[in-house]
Amino acid sequence: MSTVTIPSRFNGPPSSGNGGYSCGVVAAALEGPAAVSLRRPVPLDQALELRHEDDGKVCAFAGDDLIAEAVQAAPLLAWDGPLPGLAAARAARLRAPIPASATFSYSA
C-alpha cells in the first residue's frame, strides 16, 4: 500500500485540493497516460491510500471514502494538420460569439 498527500499550498476550492494538481498526483501511480476522475473534494494535508485494483485502475481513498479513480488512457496523438495563419485566426475570433456578460473583452 502506498499513500499520497496533497499539501494545503495546492488548495483549489475552499478546504480541498486543486483538481488538476490532485489528479496529476494520483495519475503518477500509473505507468504512462492516465484519465483521472475526482469523486469527492480532495482533502488537504491528509494521507490518501492508493489501492491498485485488479482491473488496473488506481483508487485514492480517505478512510472509506473514494476520492479519485485513475485508469490507463490512450496516448494523445500529435497534431499533424496545417496551422492557421494570423489572418485566419483573427477572422475566427470575429466569428466567435461573445456573451454580453463576458468577464474578459478584446478589441479587433
N, CA, C and O atoms as CSV, one atom per row, in Angstrom:
chain,resi,resn,atom,element,x,y,z
A,1,MET,N,N,0.838,-1.175,0.000
A,1,MET,CA,C,0.000,0.000,0.000
A,1,MET,C,C,0.885,1.241,0.000
A,1,MET,O,O,1.893,1.309,0.703
A,2,SER,N,N,0.481,2.220,-0.808
A,2,SER,CA,C,1.202,3.483,-0.804
A,2,SER,C,C,0.215,4.610,-0.520
A,2,SER,O,O,-0.999,4.447,-0.644
A,3,THR,N,N,0.761,5.738,-0.143
A,3,THR,CA,C,-0.082,6.892,0.146
A,3,THR,C,C,0.477,8.124,-0.559
A,3,THR,O,O,1.660,8.189,-0.895
A,4,VAL,N,N,-0.394,9.088,-0.768
A,4,VAL,CA,C,-0.007,10.407,-1.261
A,4,VAL,C,C,-0.720,11.439,-0.403
A,4,VAL,O,O,-1.757,11.154,0.195
A,5,THR,N,N,-0.164,12.622,-0.349
A,5,THR,CA,C,-0.763,13.715,0.415
A,5,THR,C,C,-0.767,14.960,-0.455
A,5,THR,O,O,0.229,15.273,-1.106
A,6,ILE,N,N,-1.874,15.660,-0.466
A,6,ILE,CA,C,-1.975,16.931,-1.181
A,6,ILE,C,C,-1.735,18.036,-0.156
A,6,ILE,O,O,-2.584,18.277,0.702
A,7,PRO,N,N,-0.581,18.713,-0.236
A,7,PRO,CA,C,-0.291,19.780,0.727
A,7,PRO,C,C,-1.264,20.947,0.574
A,7,PRO,O,O,-1.762,21.203,-0.522
A,8,SER,N,N,-1.528,21.642,1.652
A,8,SER,CA,C,-2.508,22.727,1.644
A,8,SER,C,C,-2.132,23.861,0.698
A,8,SER,O,O,-3.004,24.630,0.294
A,9,ARG,N,N,-0.856,23.986,0.336
A,9,ARG,CA,C,-0.477,25.044,-0.602
A,9,ARG,C,C,-1.029,24.773,-2.005
A,9,ARG,O,O,-1.018,25.669,-2.849
A,10,PHE,N,N,-1.513,23.552,-2.268
A,10,PHE,CA,C,-2.121,23.207,-3.550
A,10,PHE,C,C,-3.642,23.154,-3.423
A,10,PHE,O,O,-4.301,22.282,-3.990
A,11,ASN,N,N,-4.179,24.104,-2.666
A,11,ASN,CA,C,-5.628,24.139,-2.479
A,11,ASN,C,C,-6.310,24.651,-3.744
A,11,ASN,O,O,-5.724,25.387,-4.539
A,12,GLY,N,N,-7.548,24.245,-3.903
A,12,GLY,CA,C,-8.373,24.704,-5.006
A,12,GLY,C,C,-9.605,25.340,-4.406
A,12,GLY,O,O,-9.525,26.423,-3.827
A,13,PRO,N,N,-10.759,24.676,-4.539
A,13,PRO,CA,C,-11.956,25.186,-3.857
A,13,PRO,C,C,-11.705,25.198,-2.345
A,13,PRO,O,O,-10.793,24.526,-1.862
A,14,PRO,N,N,-12.509,25.956,-1.602
A,14,PRO,CA,C,-12.263,26.038,-0.149
A,14,PRO,C,C,-12.062,24.677,0.513
A,14,PRO,O,O,-12.882,23.771,0.368
A,15,SER,N,N,-10.964,24.557,1.234
A,15,SER,CA,C,-10.641,23.370,2.037
A,15,SER,C,C,-10.486,22.089,1.236
A,15,SER,O,O,-10.682,21.002,1.779
A,16,SER,N,N,-10.140,22.190,-0.043
A,16,SER,CA,C,-9.894,20.971,-0.824
A,16,SER,C,C,-8.785,21.218,-1.846
A,16,SER,O,O,-8.444,22.357,-2.162
A,17,GLY,N,N,-8.238,20.115,-2.350
A,17,GLY,CA,C,-7.118,20.190,-3.265
A,17,GLY,C,C,-7.503,20.699,-4.645
A,17,GLY,O,O,-8.620,20.479,-5.112
A,18,ASN,N,N,-6.562,21.384,-5.291
A,18,ASN,CA,C,-6.737,21.800,-6.674
A,18,ASN,C,C,-6.931,20.552,-7.527
A,18,ASN,O,O,-6.157,19.600,-7.422
A,19,GLY,N,N,-7.961,20.552,-8.369
A,19,GLY,CA,C,-8.299,19.363,-9.144
A,19,GLY,C,C,-7.197,18.894,-10.070
A,19,GLY,O,O,-6.888,17.703,-10.111
A,20,GLY,N,N,-6.600,19.813,-10.814
A,20,GLY,CA,C,-5.550,19.421,-11.755
A,20,GLY,C,C,-4.337,18.843,-11.056
A,20,GLY,O,O,-3.802,17.814,-11.469
A,21,TYR,N,N,-3.907,19.506,-9.997
A,21,TYR,CA,C,-2.752,19.014,-9.248
A,21,TYR,C,C,-3.061,17.654,-8.627
A,21,TYR,O,O,-2.261,16.723,-8.722
A,22,SER,N,N,-4.220,17.548,-7.995
A,22,SER,CA,C,-4.597,16.301,-7.321
A,22,SER,C,C,-4.690,15.147,-8.312
A,22,SER,O,O,-4.224,14.044,-8.028
A,23,CYS,N,N,-5.290,15.396,-9.468
A,23,CYS,CA,C,-5.384,14.348,-10.489
A,23,CYS,C,C,-3.999,13.925,-10.957
A,23,CYS,O,O,-3.749,12.738,-11.167
A,24,GLY,N,N,-3.104,14.884,-11.120
A,24,GLY,CA,C,-1.742,14.559,-11.534
A,24,GLY,C,C,-1.018,13.685,-10.529
A,24,GLY,O,O,-0.290,12.768,-10.910
A,25,VAL,N,N,-1.211,13.959,-9.255
A,25,VAL,CA,C,-0.567,13.158,-8.206
A,25,VAL,C,C,-1.088,11.719,-8.248
A,25,VAL,O,O,-0.308,10.774,-8.137
A,26,VAL,N,N,-2.400,11.553,-8.407
A,26,VAL,CA,C,-2.965,10.198,-8.466
A,26,VAL,C,C,-2.556,9.513,-9.767
A,26,VAL,O,O,-2.246,8.322,-9.760
A,27,ALA,N,N,-2.551,10.243,-10.880
A,27,ALA,CA,C,-2.169,9.671,-12.176
A,27,ALA,C,C,-0.739,9.145,-12.162
A,27,ALA,O,O,-0.426,8.183,-12.863
A,28,ALA,N,N,0.117,9.757,-11.383
A,28,ALA,CA,C,1.523,9.337,-11.327
A,28,ALA,C,C,1.676,7.910,-10.805
A,28,ALA,O,O,2.737,7.308,-10.964
A,29,ALA,N,N,0.635,7.362,-10.186
A,29,ALA,CA,C,0.685,5.981,-9.689
A,29,ALA,C,C,0.549,4.969,-10.822
A,29,ALA,O,O,0.784,3.777,-10.620
A,30,LEU,N,N,0.173,5.431,-12.006
A,30,LEU,CA,C,0.060,4.561,-13.174
A,30,LEU,C,C,1.216,4.827,-14.127
A,30,LEU,O,O,1.803,5.909,-14.117
A,31,GLU,N,N,1.531,3.856,-14.932
A,31,GLU,CA,C,2.569,3.993,-15.942
A,31,GLU,C,C,1.955,4.606,-17.198
A,31,GLU,O,O,0.980,4.071,-17.725
A,32,GLY,N,N,2.500,5.707,-17.682
A,32,GLY,CA,C,2.021,6.302,-18.924
A,32,GLY,C,C,0.806,7.193,-18.734
A,32,GLY,O,O,0.471,7.573,-17.612
A,33,PRO,N,N,0.140,7.530,-19.857
A,33,PRO,CA,C,-1.018,8.435,-19.790
A,33,PRO,C,C,-2.145,7.852,-18.949
A,33,PRO,O,O,-2.357,6.640,-18.928
A,34,ALA,N,N,-2.864,8.729,-18.258
A,34,ALA,CA,C,-3.966,8.291,-17.389
A,34,ALA,C,C,-5.118,9.277,-17.484
A,34,ALA,O,O,-4.930,10.450,-17.806
A,35,ALA,N,N,-6.307,8.780,-17.199
A,35,ALA,CA,C,-7.505,9.612,-17.051
A,35,ALA,C,C,-7.941,9.478,-15.597
A,35,ALA,O,O,-8.084,8.366,-15.087
A,36,VAL,N,N,-8.151,10.602,-14.935
A,36,VAL,CA,C,-8.491,10.593,-13.510
A,36,VAL,C,C,-9.834,11.272,-13.302
A,36,VAL,O,O,-10.093,12.337,-13.862
A,37,SER,N,N,-10.678,10.658,-12.503
A,37,SER,CA,C,-11.971,11.228,-12.132
A,37,SER,C,C,-11.986,11.475,-10.633
A,37,SER,O,O,-11.703,10.578,-9.839
A,38,LEU,N,N,-12.320,12.706,-10.256
A,38,LEU,CA,C,-12.484,13.023,-8.834
A,38,LEU,C,C,-13.903,12.657,-8.429
A,38,LEU,O,O,-14.860,13.005,-9.120
A,39,ARG,N,N,-14.036,11.962,-7.319
A,39,ARG,CA,C,-15.346,11.538,-6.826
A,39,ARG,C,C,-15.831,12.368,-5.653
A,39,ARG,O,O,-17.032,12.444,-5.397
A,40,ARG,N,N,-14.905,12.989,-4.938
A,40,ARG,CA,C,-15.225,13.837,-3.788
A,40,ARG,C,C,-14.170,14.937,-3.729
A,40,ARG,O,O,-13.120,14.817,-4.361
A,41,PRO,N,N,-14.433,16.010,-2.977
A,41,PRO,CA,C,-13.381,17.001,-2.768
A,41,PRO,C,C,-12.139,16.342,-2.160
A,41,PRO,O,O,-12.241,15.464,-1.303
A,42,VAL,N,N,-10.989,16.777,-2.613
A,42,VAL,CA,C,-9.729,16.169,-2.177
A,42,VAL,C,C,-9.287,16.802,-0.861
A,42,VAL,O,O,-9.048,18.009,-0.803
A,43,PRO,N,N,-9.175,15.993,0.202
A,43,PRO,CA,C,-8.729,16.553,1.486
A,43,PRO,C,C,-7.267,17.010,1.421
A,43,PRO,O,O,-6.446,16.423,0.717
A,44,LEU,N,N,-6.972,18.052,2.160
A,44,LEU,CA,C,-5.618,18.599,2.210
A,44,LEU,C,C,-4.874,18.085,3.435
A,44,LEU,O,O,-5.465,17.837,4.486
A,45,ASP,N,N,-3.562,17.933,3.272
A,45,ASP,CA,C,-2.675,17.531,4.374
A,45,ASP,C,C,-3.132,16.252,5.067
A,45,ASP,O,O,-2.961,16.098,6.277
A,46,GLN,N,N,-3.710,15.346,4.304
A,46,GLN,CA,C,-4.167,14.061,4.841
A,46,GLN,C,C,-3.698,12.962,3.895
A,46,GLN,O,O,-3.843,13.079,2.678
A,47,ALA,N,N,-3.141,11.906,4.451
A,47,ALA,CA,C,-2.671,10.798,3.618
A,47,ALA,C,C,-3.852,10.124,2.919
A,47,ALA,O,O,-4.847,9.771,3.553
A,48,LEU,N,N,-3.726,9.954,1.608
A,48,LEU,CA,C,-4.719,9.220,0.817
A,48,LEU,C,C,-4.113,7.871,0.465
A,48,LEU,O,O,-2.998,7.797,-0.052
A,49,GLU,N,N,-4.841,6.824,0.744
A,49,GLU,CA,C,-4.364,5.477,0.439
A,49,GLU,C,C,-4.608,5.181,-1.037
A,49,GLU,O,O,-5.728,5.328,-1.528
A,50,LEU,N,N,-3.562,4.764,-1.742
A,50,LEU,CA,C,-3.685,4.375,-3.139
A,50,LEU,C,C,-3.844,2.861,-3.212
A,50,LEU,O,O,-2.980,2.115,-2.750
A,51,ARG,N,N,-4.940,2.418,-3.788
A,51,ARG,CA,C,-5.201,0.984,-3.933
A,51,ARG,C,C,-5.163,0.625,-5.416
A,51,ARG,O,O,-5.892,1.199,-6.225
A,52,HIS,N,N,-4.309,-0.325,-5.756
A,52,HIS,CA,C,-4.214,-0.828,-7.127
A,52,HIS,C,C,-5.228,-1.956,-7.274
A,52,HIS,O,O,-5.083,-3.020,-6.673
A,53,GLU,N,N,-6.251,-1.710,-8.076
A,53,GLU,CA,C,-7.335,-2.674,-8.257
A,53,GLU,C,C,-6.952,-3.734,-9.281
A,53,GLU,O,O,-6.041,-3.529,-10.084
A,54,ASP,N,N,-7.649,-4.871,-9.253
A,54,ASP,CA,C,-7.380,-5.975,-10.175
A,54,ASP,C,C,-7.613,-5.596,-11.632
A,54,ASP,O,O,-6.986,-6.164,-12.527
A,55,ASP,N,N,-8.512,-4.638,-11.879
A,55,ASP,CA,C,-8.797,-4.238,-13.261
A,55,ASP,C,C,-7.805,-3.202,-13.796
A,55,ASP,O,O,-7.982,-2.698,-14.905
A,56,GLY,N,N,-6.765,-2.880,-13.024
A,56,GLY,CA,C,-5.713,-1.987,-13.482
A,56,GLY,C,C,-5.854,-0.546,-13.041
A,56,GLY,O,O,-4.916,0.234,-13.202
A,57,LYS,N,N,-6.997,-0.168,-12.490
A,57,LYS,CA,C,-7.135,1.222,-12.072
A,57,LYS,C,C,-6.538,1.424,-10.688
A,57,LYS,O,O,-6.324,0.473,-9.937
A,58,VAL,N,N,-6.277,2.673,-10.373
A,58,VAL,CA,C,-5.773,3.059,-9.055
A,58,VAL,C,C,-6.835,3.948,-8.414
A,58,VAL,O,O,-7.303,4.908,-9.026
A,59,CYS,N,N,-7.205,3.627,-7.194
A,59,CYS,CA,C,-8.208,4.400,-6.465
A,59,CYS,C,C,-7.546,5.035,-5.249
A,59,CYS,O,O,-6.751,4.404,-4.554
A,60,ALA,N,N,-7.893,6.299,-5.009
A,60,ALA,CA,C,-7.386,7.024,-3.838
A,60,ALA,C,C,-8.513,7.129,-2.817
A,60,ALA,O,O,-9.615,7.577,-3.132
A,61,PHE,N,N,-8.220,6.710,-1.596
A,61,PHE,CA,C,-9.211,6.704,-0.523
A,61,PHE,C,C,-8.743,7.541,0.655
A,61,PHE,O,O,-7.561,7.564,0.997
A,62,ALA,N,N,-9.707,8.232,1.271
A,62,ALA,CA,C,-9.512,8.873,2.570
A,62,ALA,C,C,-10.416,8.095,3.513
A,62,ALA,O,O,-11.627,8.313,3.545
A,63,GLY,N,N,-9.827,7.191,4.275
A,63,GLY,CA,C,-10.642,6.275,5.086
A,63,GLY,C,C,-11.422,5.373,4.149
A,63,GLY,O,O,-10.832,4.710,3.295
A,64,ASP,N,N,-12.742,5.337,4.297
A,64,ASP,CA,C,-13.589,4.533,3.416
A,64,ASP,C,C,-14.132,5.328,2.226
A,64,ASP,O,O,-14.837,4.771,1.386
A,65,ASP,N,N,-13.813,6.617,2.145
A,65,ASP,CA,C,-14.348,7.474,1.090
A,65,ASP,C,C,-13.471,7.430,-0.159
A,65,ASP,O,O,-12.273,7.709,-0.102
A,66,LEU,N,N,-14.089,7.075,-1.289
A,66,LEU,CA,C,-13.390,7.104,-2.573
A,66,LEU,C,C,-13.232,8.554,-3.001
A,66,LEU,O,O,-14.222,9.271,-3.147
A,67,ILE,N,N,-12.000,8.987,-3.200
A,67,ILE,CA,C,-11.709,10.371,-3.578
A,67,ILE,C,C,-11.467,10.485,-5.079
A,67,ILE,O,O,-11.970,11.408,-5.719
A,68,ALA,N,N,-10.700,9.554,-5.645
A,68,ALA,CA,C,-10.359,9.642,-7.067
A,68,ALA,C,C,-10.100,8.255,-7.642
A,68,ALA,O,O,-9.696,7.331,-6.935
A,69,GLU,N,N,-10.344,8.136,-8.951
A,69,GLU,CA,C,-10.045,6.908,-9.688
A,69,GLU,C,C,-9.198,7.267,-10.899
A,69,GLU,O,O,-9.499,8.225,-11.611
A,70,ALA,N,N,-8.149,6.507,-11.131
A,70,ALA,CA,C,-7.282,6.717,-12.297
A,70,ALA,C,C,-7.241,5.436,-13.128
A,70,ALA,O,O,-7.097,4.338,-12.590
A,71,VAL,N,N,-7.367,5.593,-14.441
A,71,VAL,CA,C,-7.285,4.467,-15.371
A,71,VAL,C,C,-6.291,4.805,-16.466
A,71,VAL,O,O,-6.043,5.976,-16.753
A,72,GLN,N,N,-5.724,3.776,-17.075
A,72,GLN,CA,C,-4.832,3.972,-18.214
A,72,GLN,C,C,-5.611,4.669,-19.327
A,72,GLN,O,O,-6.800,4.408,-19.511
A,73,ALA,N,N,-4.957,5.537,-20.055
A,73,ALA,CA,C,-5.583,6.240,-21.173
A,73,ALA,C,C,-4.708,6.078,-22.407
A,73,ALA,O,O,-3.497,5.880,-22.310
A,74,ALA,N,N,-5.337,6.166,-23.552
A,74,ALA,CA,C,-4.586,6.109,-24.802
A,74,ALA,C,C,-3.727,7.362,-24.924
A,74,ALA,O,O,-4.140,8.441,-24.500
A,75,PRO,N,N,-2.541,7.227,-25.499
A,75,PRO,CA,C,-1.703,8.418,-25.669
A,75,PRO,C,C,-2.372,9.410,-26.624
A,75,PRO,O,O,-3.079,9.018,-27.552
A,76,LEU,N,N,-2.138,10.675,-26.384
A,76,LEU,CA,C,-2.660,11.702,-27.280
A,76,LEU,C,C,-1.864,11.698,-28.569
A,76,LEU,O,O,-0.647,11.508,-28.565
A,77,LEU,N,N,-2.555,11.908,-29.657
A,77,LEU,CA,C,-1.888,11.964,-30.953
A,77,LEU,C,C,-1.383,13.377,-31.209
A,77,LEU,O,O,-2.031,14.356,-30.839
A,78,ALA,N,N,-0.236,13.472,-31.837
A,78,ALA,CA,C,0.315,14.774,-32.185
A,78,ALA,C,C,-0.511,15.388,-33.311
A,78,ALA,O,O,-0.973,14.677,-34.203
A,79,TRP,N,N,-0.696,16.702,-33.270
A,79,TRP,CA,C,-1.411,17.403,-34.332
A,79,TRP,C,C,-0.563,17.369,-35.593
A,79,TRP,O,O,0.611,17.740,-35.571
A,80,ASP,N,N,-1.159,16.923,-36.692
A,80,ASP,CA,C,-0.402,16.892,-37.940
A,80,ASP,C,C,-1.071,17.698,-39.042
A,80,ASP,O,O,-0.674,17.618,-40.205
A,81,GLY,N,N,-2.090,18.478,-38.677
A,81,GLY,CA,C,-2.776,19.315,-39.657
A,81,GLY,C,C,-2.073,20.642,-39.835
A,81,GLY,O,O,-1.135,20.962,-39.105
A,82,PRO,N,N,-2.528,21.417,-40.811
A,82,PRO,CA,C,-1.916,22.729,-41.026
A,82,PRO,C,C,-2.288,23.698,-39.906
A,82,PRO,O,O,-3.374,23.602,-39.333
A,83,LEU,N,N,-1.416,24.603,-39.605
A,83,LEU,CA,C,-1.682,25.620,-38.601
A,83,LEU,C,C,-2.305,26.830,-39.277
A,83,LEU,O,O,-1.915,27.176,-40.392
A,84,PRO,N,N,-3.268,27.483,-38.627
A,84,PRO,CA,C,-3.859,28.678,-39.249
A,84,PRO,C,C,-2.873,29.838,-39.229
A,84,PRO,O,O,-2.041,29.950,-38.328
A,85,GLY,N,N,-2.976,30.672,-40.206
A,85,GLY,CA,C,-2.174,31.891,-40.228
A,85,GLY,C,C,-2.820,32.941,-39.351
A,85,GLY,O,O,-3.915,32.738,-38.826
A,86,LEU,N,N,-2.141,34.065,-39.194
A,86,LEU,CA,C,-2.639,35.142,-38.342
A,86,LEU,C,C,-3.970,35.689,-38.859
A,86,LEU,O,O,-4.871,35.958,-38.065
A,87,ALA,N,N,-4.104,35.853,-40.148
A,87,ALA,CA,C,-5.353,36.382,-40.712
A,87,ALA,C,C,-6.513,35.431,-40.437
A,87,ALA,O,O,-7.601,35.887,-40.087
A,88,ALA,N,N,-6.311,34.127,-40.584
A,88,ALA,CA,C,-7.371,33.144,-40.325
A,88,ALA,C,C,-7.749,33.138,-38.848
A,88,ALA,O,O,-8.927,33.011,-38.515
A,89,ALA,N,N,-6.767,33.273,-37.958
A,89,ALA,CA,C,-7.045,33.303,-36.528
A,89,ALA,C,C,-7.856,34.546,-36.160
A,89,ALA,O,O,-8.790,34.460,-35.363
A,90,ARG,N,N,-7.509,35.691,-36.729
A,90,ARG,CA,C,-8.263,36.915,-36.452
A,90,ARG,C,C,-9.694,36.810,-36.973
A,90,ARG,O,O,-10.632,37.247,-36.305
A,91,ALA,N,N,-9.867,36.231,-38.169
A,91,ALA,CA,C,-11.207,36.067,-38.744
A,91,ALA,C,C,-12.052,35.144,-37.865
A,91,ALA,O,O,-13.239,35.406,-37.667
A,92,ALA,N,N,-11.464,34.069,-37.336
A,92,ALA,CA,C,-12.194,33.148,-36.465
A,92,ALA,C,C,-12.597,33.840,-35.173
A,92,ALA,O,O,-13.691,33.602,-34.661
A,93,ARG,N,N,-11.740,34.681,-34.647
A,93,ARG,CA,C,-12.054,35.411,-33.416
A,93,ARG,C,C,-13.271,36.306,-33.626
A,93,ARG,O,O,-14.110,36.424,-32.733
A,94,LEU,N,N,-13.376,36.926,-34.776
A,94,LEU,CA,C,-14.504,37.809,-35.059
A,94,LEU,C,C,-15.811,37.039,-35.220
A,94,LEU,O,O,-16.886,37.594,-34.994
A,95,ARG,N,N,-15.731,35.775,-35.605
A,95,ARG,CA,C,-16.932,34.943,-35.758
A,95,ARG,C,C,-17.383,34.310,-34.440
A,95,ARG,O,O,-18.501,33.801,-34.355
A,96,ALA,N,N,-16.544,34.336,-33.430
A,96,ALA,CA,C,-16.861,33.679,-32.161
A,96,ALA,C,C,-17.887,34.496,-31.399
A,96,ALA,O,O,-17.701,35.698,-31.207
A,97,PRO,N,N,-18.976,33.859,-30.959
A,97,PRO,CA,C,-19.969,34.613,-30.182
A,97,PRO,C,C,-19.434,34.906,-28.779
A,97,PRO,O,O,-18.989,34.005,-28.068
A,98,ILE,N,N,-19.487,36.158,-28.407
A,98,ILE,CA,C,-19.029,36.571,-27.077
A,98,ILE,C,C,-20.257,37.024,-26.294
A,98,ILE,O,O,-20.910,37.987,-26.695
A,99,PRO,N,N,-20.588,36.359,-25.191
A,99,PRO,CA,C,-21.760,36.771,-24.413
A,99,PRO,C,C,-21.582,38.177,-23.846
A,99,PRO,O,O,-20.470,38.594,-23.522
A,100,ALA,N,N,-22.671,38.884,-23.736
A,100,ALA,CA,C,-22.642,40.255,-23.215
A,100,ALA,C,C,-22.107,40.290,-21.789
A,100,ALA,O,O,-21.552,41.303,-21.365
A,101,SER,N,N,-22.264,39.211,-21.053
A,101,SER,CA,C,-21.822,39.161,-19.667
A,101,SER,C,C,-20.380,38.667,-19.528
A,101,SER,O,O,-19.945,38.343,-18.423
A,102,ALA,N,N,-19.639,38.606,-20.632
A,102,ALA,CA,C,-18.275,38.086,-20.589
A,102,ALA,C,C,-17.414,38.926,-19.657
A,102,ALA,O,O,-17.482,40.156,-19.662
A,103,THR,N,N,-16.603,38.240,-18.857
A,103,THR,CA,C,-15.709,38.928,-17.940
A,103,THR,C,C,-14.558,39.585,-18.686
A,103,THR,O,O,-14.107,40.668,-18.313
A,104,PHE,N,N,-14.084,38.932,-19.738
A,104,PHE,CA,C,-12.955,39.420,-20.497
A,104,PHE,C,C,-13.443,39.979,-21.825
A,104,PHE,O,O,-14.444,39.514,-22.372
A,105,SER,N,N,-12.752,40.953,-22.329
A,105,SER,CA,C,-13.121,41.513,-23.628
A,105,SER,C,C,-11.865,41.673,-24.460
A,105,SER,O,O,-10.749,41.580,-23.949
A,106,TYR,N,N,-12.055,41.911,-25.723
A,106,TYR,CA,C,-10.927,42.139,-26.601
A,106,TYR,C,C,-11.340,43.155,-27.661
A,106,TYR,O,O,-12.526,43.400,-27.880
A,107,SER,N,N,-10.362,43.727,-28.295
A,107,SER,CA,C,-10.665,44.647,-29.391
A,107,SER,C,C,-10.083,44.063,-30.671
A,107,SER,O,O,-9.048,43.397,-30.647
A,108,ALA,N,N,-10.745,44.315,-31.767
A,108,ALA,CA,C,-10.316,43.759,-33.058
A,108,ALA,C,C,-9.208,44.563,-33.666
A,108,ALA,O,O,-8.729,44.234,-34.751
